[in-house]
Amino acid sequence: MLGGEPDNATLRRFLHGLPGVDAVGLEQRSAALGTRSIKTTSKAWALDTIVRLIDLTTLEGADTPGKVRSLVAKAMNPDASDPTTPLVAAVCVYGDMVPYAVDALGARHGDPDHGGISVAAVATAFPSGRSSMAIKLADTREAVAAGADEIDMVIDRGAFLSGNYALVFEQIVRVKEACRREDGSYASLKVILETGELSTYDNIKRASWLAILAGGDFIKTSTGKVAPAATLPVTLLMLEVVRDWYRLTGEKIGVKPAGGIRTSKDAIKYLVLVAETVGEDWLQPHLFRFGASSLLNDVLLQRQKLRTGHYSGPDYVTID
């Protein structure tokens, strides 16, 4: 596909040969899709689907083992008043918190496509990505060895923006290899582009292609630490790249918008984007996720409203 070895000249030729992004068209289409109305029966399905696609996240310097255990308890029992509430897809924590998450999940630790809850770990000097390759690889290997099922890595935005695509490519390839377990299987690799720092839609498109070419299993918008984080136009653009890759190769790549998605109304807009761009087949945990910390609470309140006919106060859901 590249027409040569993945050196900087070849990558530049390929990435800069991609068609430019029609910014006006992209923003108009995402805005139009975001206005779709959802009927009550469909809304119930949508709310449950959102829960199943959430990476329940805590990524603070003040995180403690106790906070992680509390997060896991909520992941395993999101709404104590309604045992029909689905489980979230994963809990996402810093690498040093992985053992506590794995321990707290116990028998629930597993593939979310088969009723389990995964453990995702941010790695590679998250959120800045500013460290040596040796440290990034050690960060990844340590998290995988501790039981992480998924690794969320950050690309070197400085290298990308300076045109050093080969370095970014090599780092993703090497981190992917560091996701290899002793039994030969691999933890899933989500590549965070930090779209808020890439400045243009064309850069986001190029970074998405680069991440996929290098072996990423998911492309992810943001760390949640930089504004703007996830937006509808950016997510639509990334979904279009994934769609085009699938048409070329038959391989399905996941997409994860993260940061700033706080309400079920907003999350439903993303479900529509997915269904209309790549199809409903993507609405499953191994192909689409929401990176969120507060989204789950709003979804639970909306589910309670559908079930009881009235809104509950925020005291009816646990505080994250």
C-alpha positions as a Markdown table, in Angstrom:
| # | Residue | x | y | z |
|---|---|---|---|---|
| 1 | Met | 0.0 | 0.0 | 0.0 |
| 2 | Leu | 2.8 | 2.4 | 0.8 |
| 3 | Gly | 4.7 | 1.4 | -2.3 |
| 4 | Gly | 8.0 | 1.0 | -0.5 |
| 5 | Glu | 9.7 | 0.7 | 2.9 |
| 6 | Pro | 8.0 | 2.7 | 5.7 |
| 7 | Asp | 10.8 | 5.3 | 5.8 |
| 8 | Asn | 10.1 | 8.9 | 6.2 |
| 9 | Ala | 10.1 | 9.7 | 2.5 |
| 10 | Thr | 7.7 | 6.9 | 1.7 |
| 11 | Leu | 5.3 | 7.8 | 4.6 |
| 12 | Arg | 5.4 | 11.4 | 3.6 |
| 13 | Arg | 4.6 | 10.6 | 0.0 |
| 14 | Phe | 1.7 | 8.4 | 1.0 |
| 15 | Leu | 0.2 | 10.6 | 3.8 |
| 16 | His | 0.5 | 13.8 | 1.8 |
| 17 | Gly | -1.0 | 12.1 | -1.2 |
| 18 | Leu | -4.3 | 11.5 | 0.6 |
| 19 | Pro | -7.2 | 13.6 | -0.5 |
| 20 | Gly | -7.6 | 16.8 | 1.5 |
| 21 | Val | -10.5 | 17.0 | 4.0 |
| 22 | Asp | -13.5 | 19.1 | 3.0 |
| 23 | Ala | -13.8 | 20.9 | 6.4 |
| 24 | Val | -17.2 | 22.5 | 5.6 |
| 25 | Gly | -18.7 | 19.3 | 4.3 |
| 26 | Leu | -17.3 | 17.4 | 7.3 |
| 27 | Glu | -18.8 | 19.8 | 9.9 |
| 28 | Gln | -22.1 | 20.1 | 8.1 |
| 29 | Arg | -22.5 | 16.3 | 7.9 |
| 30 | Ser | -21.6 | 15.8 | 11.5 |
| 31 | Ala | -24.0 | 18.5 | 12.5 |
| 32 | Ala | -26.8 | 17.0 | 10.5 |
| 33 | Leu | -26.3 | 13.5 | 11.9 |
| 34 | Gly | -26.2 | 15.0 | 15.4 |
| 35 | Thr | -29.8 | 16.3 | 15.0 |
| 36 | Arg | -31.4 | 12.8 | 14.4 |
| 37 | Ser | -34.2 | 12.2 | 16.8 |
| 38 | Ile | -34.4 | 8.9 | 18.7 |
| 39 | Lys | -37.8 | 7.3 | 19.6 |
| 40 | Thr | -38.4 | 5.9 | 23.1 |
| 41 | Thr | -37.9 | 2.2 | 22.3 |
| 42 | Ser | -34.7 | 3.1 | 20.4 |
| 43 | Lys | -33.5 | 5.3 | 23.2 |
| 44 | Ala | -33.7 | 2.4 | 25.7 |
| 45 | Trp | -31.5 | 0.4 | 23.3 |
| 46 | Ala | -29.2 | 3.3 | 22.8 |
| 47 | Leu | -28.7 | 3.9 | 26.5 |
| 48 | Asp | -27.9 | 0.3 | 27.2 |
| 49 | Thr | -25.5 | 0.3 | 24.2 |
| 50 | Ile | -23.7 | 3.4 | 25.5 |
| 51 | Val | -23.1 | 1.7 | 28.9 |
| 52 | Arg | -21.7 | -1.4 | 27.2 |
| 53 | Leu | -19.2 | 0.8 | 25.2 |
| 54 | Ile | -17.9 | 2.9 | 28.1 |
| 55 | Asp | -14.3 | 2.8 | 29.4 |
| 56 | Leu | -15.0 | 3.9 | 32.9 |
| 57 | Thr | -11.9 | 6.1 | 33.6 |
| 58 | Thr | -9.9 | 7.6 | 36.4 |
| 59 | Leu | -6.6 | 9.2 | 35.4 |
| 60 | Glu | -5.7 | 11.6 | 38.2 |
| 61 | Gly | -2.4 | 12.0 | 40.0 |
| 62 | Ala | -4.3 | 11.5 | 43.2 |
| 63 | Asp | -5.7 | 8.1 | 42.3 |
| 64 | Thr | -5.4 | 5.5 | 45.0 |
| 65 | Pro | -5.9 | 1.7 | 45.2 |
| 66 | Gly | -9.2 | 2.5 | 47.1 |
| 67 | Lys | -10.4 | 4.8 | 44.3 |
| 68 | Val | -9.7 | 2.2 | 41.7 |
| 69 | Arg | -11.5 | -0.5 | 43.7 |
| 70 | Ser | -14.5 | 1.9 | 44.0 |
| 71 | Leu | -14.4 | 2.5 | 40.2 |
| 72 | Val | -14.4 | -1.3 | 39.6 |
| 73 | Ala | -17.3 | -1.8 | 42.0 |
| 74 | Lys | -19.3 | 0.7 | 40.0 |
| 75 | Ala | -18.2 | -1.0 | 36.7 |
| 76 | Met | -19.5 | -4.3 | 38.0 |
| 77 | Asn | -22.7 | -2.9 | 39.4 |
| 78 | Pro | -23.5 | 0.4 | 37.7 |
| 79 | Asp | -27.0 | 0.8 | 39.1 |
| 80 | Ala | -27.8 | -1.1 | 42.3 |
| 81 | Ser | -31.5 | -0.3 | 41.9 |
| 82 | Asp | -31.6 | -2.1 | 38.5 |
| 83 | Pro | -29.9 | -5.5 | 38.1 |
| 84 | Thr | -30.7 | -5.4 | 34.3 |
| 85 | Thr | -28.2 | -2.6 | 33.8 |
| 86 | Pro | -25.4 | -3.7 | 31.4 |
| 87 | Leu | -21.7 | -3.8 | 32.5 |
| 88 | Val | -19.3 | -1.3 | 31.1 |
| 89 | Ala | -16.6 | -2.4 | 28.6 |
| 90 | Ala | -13.6 | -1.6 | 30.7 |
| 91 | Val | -12.0 | 0.3 | 33.5 |
| 92 | Cys | -9.1 | 2.6 | 32.4 |
| 93 | Val | -6.4 | 3.4 | 34.8 |
| 94 | Tyr | -2.7 | 4.3 | 35.1 |
| 95 | Gly | -0.3 | 1.4 | 34.7 |
| 96 | Asp | 0.6 | 1.2 | 38.4 |
| 97 | Met | -3.1 | 0.8 | 39.3 |
| 98 | Val | -3.6 | -2.2 | 37.0 |
| 99 | Pro | -3.0 | -4.9 | 39.7 |
| 100 | Tyr | -5.6 | -3.3 | 41.9 |
| 101 | Ala | -8.2 | -3.2 | 39.1 |
| 102 | Val | -7.4 | -6.8 | 38.1 |
| 103 | Asp | -7.7 | -8.0 | 41.7 |
| 104 | Ala | -11.0 | -6.1 | 42.3 |
| 105 | Leu | -12.6 | -7.5 | 39.1 |
| 106 | Gly | -11.8 | -11.1 | 40.1 |
| 107 | Ala | -13.9 | -13.4 | 38.0 |
| 108 | Arg | -15.4 | -10.5 | 36.1 |
| 109 | His | -12.1 | -9.7 | 34.5 |
| 110 | Gly | -12.5 | -10.7 | 30.8 |
| 111 | Asp | -13.5 | -9.9 | 27.3 |
| 112 | Pro | -16.4 | -7.4 | 27.2 |
| 113 | Asp | -17.7 | -9.0 | 24.1 |
| 114 | His | -18.3 | -12.1 | 26.2 |
| 115 | Gly | -19.7 | -10.5 | 29.4 |
| 116 | Gly | -16.5 | -9.6 | 31.1 |
| 117 | Ile | -14.8 | -6.2 | 31.9 |
| 118 | Ser | -11.4 | -5.4 | 30.5 |
| 119 | Val | -8.6 | -3.5 | 32.2 |
| 120 | Ala | -7.2 | -0.7 | 30.0 |
| 121 | Ala | -4.0 | 1.1 | 31.0 |
| 122 | Val | -2.6 | 4.3 | 29.7 |
| 123 | Ala | 1.1 | 4.1 | 28.9 |
| 124 | Thr | 4.0 | 5.6 | 27.0 |
| 125 | Ala | 4.4 | 8.6 | 29.3 |
| 126 | Phe | 0.7 | 9.5 | 29.2 |
| 127 | Pro | -0.5 | 12.2 | 28.6 |
| 128 | Ser | 2.5 | 14.1 | 27.1 |
| 129 | Gly | 4.3 | 11.2 | 25.5 |
| 130 | Arg | 7.6 | 12.9 | 26.3 |
| 131 | Ser | 10.0 | 10.2 | 27.4 |
| 132 | Ser | 12.6 | 7.9 | 25.9 |
| 133 | Met | 11.5 | 4.9 | 23.8 |
| 134 | Ala | 13.0 | 2.6 | 26.5 |
| 135 | Ile | 10.7 | 4.1 | 29.1 |
| 136 | Lys | 7.7 | 3.9 | 26.8 |
| 137 | Leu | 8.3 | 0.3 | 26.2 |
| 138 | Ala | 8.9 | -0.5 | 29.8 |
| 139 | Asp | 5.7 | 1.3 | 30.7 |
| 140 | Thr | 3.8 | -0.8 | 28.3 |
| 141 | Arg | 5.4 | -4.2 | 29.2 |
| 142 | Glu | 4.8 | -3.6 | 32.9 |
| 143 | Ala | 1.1 | -2.9 | 32.4 |
| 144 | Val | 0.6 | -5.9 | 30.2 |
| 145 | Ala | 2.5 | -8.1 | 32.6 |
| 146 | Ala | 0.3 | -6.9 | 35.4 |
| 147 | Gly | -2.8 | -8.0 | 33.5 |
| 148 | Ala | -3.8 | -5.1 | 31.3 |
| 149 | Asp | -6.0 | -6.2 | 28.4 |
| 150 | Glu | -5.7 | -3.0 | 26.5 |
| 151 | Ile | -3.0 | -0.3 | 26.2 |
| 152 | Asp | -3.8 | 3.3 | 25.4 |
| 153 | Met | -0.6 | 4.9 | 24.0 |
| 154 | Val | 0.0 | 8.5 | 23.0 |
| 155 | Ile | 1.8 | 9.4 | 19.8 |
| 156 | Asp | 4.7 | 11.8 | 19.8 |
| 157 | Arg | 2.9 | 14.9 | 18.6 |
| 158 | Gly | 6.1 | 16.9 | 18.3 |
| 159 | Ala | 7.6 | 14.3 | 15.9 |
| 160 | Phe | 4.4 | 14.1 | 13.9 |
| 161 | Leu | 4.0 | 17.9 | 13.6 |
| 162 | Ser | 7.6 | 18.3 | 12.5 |
| 163 | Gly | 7.1 | 15.7 | 9.8 |
| 164 | Asn | 9.0 | 12.9 | 11.4 |
| 165 | Tyr | 6.4 | 10.3 | 10.4 |
| 166 | Ala | 8.9 | 7.4 | 10.4 |
| 167 | Leu | 9.6 | 8.0 | 14.1 |
| 168 | Val | 6.0 | 8.0 | 15.0 |
| 169 | Phe | 5.4 | 4.9 | 12.9 |
| 170 | Glu | 8.4 | 3.0 | 14.5 |
| 171 | Gln | 7.2 | 3.9 | 18.0 |
| 172 | Ile | 3.7 | 2.5 | 17.4 |
| 173 | Val | 5.2 | -0.7 | 15.9 |
| 174 | Arg | 7.5 | -1.2 | 18.9 |
| 175 | Val | 4.8 | -0.5 | 21.4 |
| 176 | Lys | 2.5 | -2.9 | 19.6 |
| 177 | Glu | 5.3 | -5.5 | 20.0 |
| 178 | Ala | 5.6 | -4.7 | 23.7 |
| 179 | Cys | 1.9 | -5.6 | 24.0 |
| 180 | Arg | 2.8 | -9.2 | 23.4 |
| 181 | Arg | 2.1 | -11.6 | 26.3 |
| 182 | Glu | 4.1 | -14.6 | 27.2 |
| 183 | Asp | 1.6 | -16.9 | 25.6 |
| 184 | Gly | 2.0 | -15.1 | 22.2 |
| 185 | Ser | -1.3 | -13.2 | 22.4 |
| 186 | Tyr | -1.5 | -9.4 | 22.4 |
| 187 | Ala | -3.1 | -6.7 | 24.5 |
| 188 | Ser | -5.2 | -4.5 | 22.2 |
| 189 | Leu | -3.5 | -1.2 | 21.3 |
| 190 | Lys | -5.4 | 2.0 | 21.2 |
| 191 | Val | -3.4 | 4.9 | 19.6 |
| 192 | Ile | -4.2 | 8.3 | 21.0 |
| 193 | Leu | -3.7 | 11.0 | 18.5 |
| 194 | Glu | -4.5 | 14.0 | 20.8 |
| 195 | Thr | -6.4 | 15.7 | 18.0 |
| 196 | Gly | -6.7 | 19.0 | 19.9 |
| 197 | Glu | -2.9 | 19.4 | 19.3 |
| 198 | Leu | -2.9 | 18.4 | 15.6 |
| 199 | Ser | -4.5 | 21.7 | 14.5 |
| 200 | Thr | -6.0 | 20.6 | 11.2 |
| 201 | Tyr | -8.4 | 18.0 | 9.8 |
| 202 | Asp | -5.8 | 17.0 | 7.3 |
| 203 | Asn | -3.3 | 16.3 | 10.1 |
| 204 | Ile | -5.9 | 14.2 | 12.0 |
| 205 | Lys | -6.6 | 12.2 | 8.8 |
| 206 | Arg | -2.9 | 11.6 | 8.2 |
| 207 | Ala | -2.3 | 10.6 | 11.9 |
| 208 | Ser | -5.2 | 8.2 | 11.7 |
| 209 | Trp | -3.8 | 6.5 | 8.6 |
| 210 | Leu | -0.3 | 6.4 | 10.2 |
| 211 | Ala | -1.6 | 4.7 | 13.4 |
| 212 | Ile | -3.5 | 2.1 | 11.4 |
| 213 | Leu | -0.6 | 1.4 | 9.1 |
| 214 | Ala | 1.7 | 0.9 | 12.1 |
| 215 | Gly | -0.6 | -1.7 | 13.6 |
| 216 | Gly | -3.0 | 0.1 | 16.0 |
| 217 | Asp | -6.1 | -1.8 | 16.9 |
| 218 | Phe | -8.0 | 1.4 | 17.8 |
| 219 | Ile | -7.5 | 5.1 | 17.0 |
| 220 | Lys | -8.5 | 7.3 | 19.9 |
| 221 | Thr | -9.1 | 11.1 | 19.8 |
| 222 | Ser | -7.7 | 12.4 | 23.0 |
| 223 | Thr | -6.2 | 11.9 | 26.4 |
| 224 | Gly | -8.9 | 14.1 | 27.9 |
| 225 | Lys | -6.2 | 16.4 | 29.2 |
| 226 | Val | -6.2 | 18.8 | 26.2 |
| 227 | Ala | -9.0 | 20.9 | 24.8 |
| 228 | Pro | -10.7 | 20.4 | 22.5 |
| 229 | Ala | -11.0 | 16.7 | 23.1 |
| 230 | Ala | -13.5 | 14.5 | 21.3 |
| 231 | Thr | -15.8 | 16.4 | 18.8 |
| 232 | Leu | -18.3 | 15.1 | 16.3 |
| 233 | Pro | -16.5 | 16.3 | 13.2 |
| 234 | Val | -13.2 | 14.8 | 14.3 |
| 235 | Thr | -14.8 | 11.5 | 15.3 |
| 236 | Leu | -16.7 | 11.4 | 11.9 |
| 237 | Leu | -13.3 | 11.9 | 10.1 |
| 238 | Met | -11.7 | 9.1 | 12.0 |
| 239 | Leu | -14.7 | 6.8 | 11.3 |
| 240 | Glu | -14.3 | 7.6 | 7.6 |
| 241 | Val | -10.7 | 6.6 | 7.7 |
| 242 | Val | -11.6 | 3.3 | 9.4 |
| 243 | Arg | -14.3 | 2.8 | 6.8 |
| 244 | Asp | -11.9 | 3.4 | 3.9 |
| 245 | Trp | -9.3 | 1.0 | 5.5 |
| 246 | Tyr | -12.0 | -1.7 | 5.8 |
| 247 | Arg | -13.0 | -1.3 | 2.2 |
| 248 | Leu | -9.3 | -1.6 | 1.1 |
| 249 | Thr | -8.3 | -4.5 | 3.4 |
| 250 | Gly | -11.3 | -6.1 | 5.0 |
| 251 | Glu | -9.8 | -5.3 | 8.5 |
| 252 | Lys | -12.0 | -3.6 | 11.1 |
| 253 | Ile | -10.3 | -1.0 | 13.3 |
| 254 | Gly | -11.8 | 0.5 | 16.4 |
| 255 | Val | -12.5 | 4.1 | 17.2 |
| 256 | Lys | -12.6 | 5.7 | 20.7 |
| 257 | Pro | -13.7 | 9.3 | 21.2 |
| 258 | Ala | -12.5 | 10.4 | 24.7 |
| 259 | Gly | -12.9 | 13.5 | 26.7 |
| 260 | Gly | -15.8 | 15.9 | 27.0 |
| 261 | Ile | -18.6 | 13.5 | 26.4 |
| 262 | Arg | -20.7 | 13.9 | 29.5 |
| 263 | Thr | -24.4 | 13.4 | 28.6 |
| 264 | Ser | -26.4 | 10.6 | 27.1 |
| 265 | Lys | -27.8 | 13.1 | 24.6 |
| 266 | Asp | -24.2 | 13.8 | 23.3 |
| 267 | Ala | -23.3 | 10.1 | 23.4 |
| 268 | Ile | -26.3 | 9.1 | 21.2 |
| 269 | Lys | -25.0 | 11.5 | 18.6 |
| 270 | Tyr | -21.9 | 9.5 | 18.4 |
| 271 | Leu | -23.9 | 6.2 | 18.0 |
| 272 | Val | -25.6 | 7.8 | 15.0 |
| 273 | Leu | -22.3 | 8.8 | 13.5 |
| 274 | Val | -21.1 | 5.2 | 13.8 |
| 275 | Ala | -24.2 | 3.6 | 12.4 |
| 276 | Glu | -24.4 | 6.0 | 9.5 |
| 277 | Thr | -20.6 | 5.9 | 8.6 |
| 278 | Val | -19.3 | 2.4 | 9.3 |
| 279 | Gly | -22.5 | 0.5 | 10.2 |
| 280 | Glu | -24.1 | -0.9 | 13.3 |
| 281 | Asp | -21.5 | -3.8 | 13.3 |
| 282 | Trp | -19.1 | -1.3 | 14.9 |
| 283 | Leu | -21.4 | -0.8 | 17.9 |
| 284 | Gln | -19.6 | -3.4 | 20.0 |
| 285 | Pro | -16.8 | -3.1 | 22.5 |
| 286 | His | -14.0 | -4.4 | 20.3 |
| 287 | Leu | -14.7 | -1.7 | 17.7 |
| 288 | Phe | -16.1 | 1.4 | 19.5 |
| 289 | Arg | -15.6 | 2.9 | 23.0 |
| 290 | Phe | -16.4 | 6.0 | 24.9 |
| 291 | Gly | -13.6 | 7.2 | 27.1 |
| 292 | Ala | -15.5 | 8.8 | 30.0 |
| 293 | Ser | -15.7 | 9.3 | 33.7 |
| 294 | Ser | -19.0 | 11.2 | 34.2 |
| 295 | Leu | -21.0 | 10.0 | 31.2 |
| 296 | Leu | -22.2 | 6.8 | 33.0 |
| 297 | Asn | -24.0 | 8.7 | 35.7 |
| 298 | Asp | -26.1 | 10.7 | 33.2 |
| 299 | Val | -26.9 | 7.5 | 31.3 |
| 300 | Leu | -28.1 | 5.8 | 34.5 |
| 301 | Leu | -30.3 | 8.7 | 35.3 |
| 302 | Gln | -31.9 | 8.6 | 31.8 |
| 303 | Arg | -32.4 | 4.8 | 32.2 |
| 304 | Gln | -34.2 | 5.4 | 35.5 |
| 305 | Lys | -36.4 | 8.0 | 33.9 |
| 306 | Leu | -37.5 | 5.5 | 31.2 |
| 307 | Arg | -38.1 | 2.8 | 33.8 |
| 308 | Thr | -40.0 | 4.9 | 36.4 |
| 309 | Gly | -41.4 | 7.8 | 34.4 |
| 310 | His | -39.7 | 10.5 | 36.4 |
| 311 | Tyr | -36.2 | 11.9 | 36.9 |
| 312 | Ser | -34.1 | 10.9 | 39.9 |
| 313 | Gly | -31.7 | 13.3 | 41.6 |
| 314 | Pro | -28.0 | 12.8 | 41.3 |
| 315 | Asp | -28.0 | 11.2 | 44.8 |
| 316 | Tyr | -29.6 | 8.1 | 43.1 |
| 317 | Val | -26.3 | 7.2 | 41.4 |
| 318 | Thr | -22.9 | 6.8 | 43.0 |
| 319 | Ile | -20.4 | 9.6 | 42.9 |
| 320 | Asp | -17.4 | 8.8 | 40.8 |
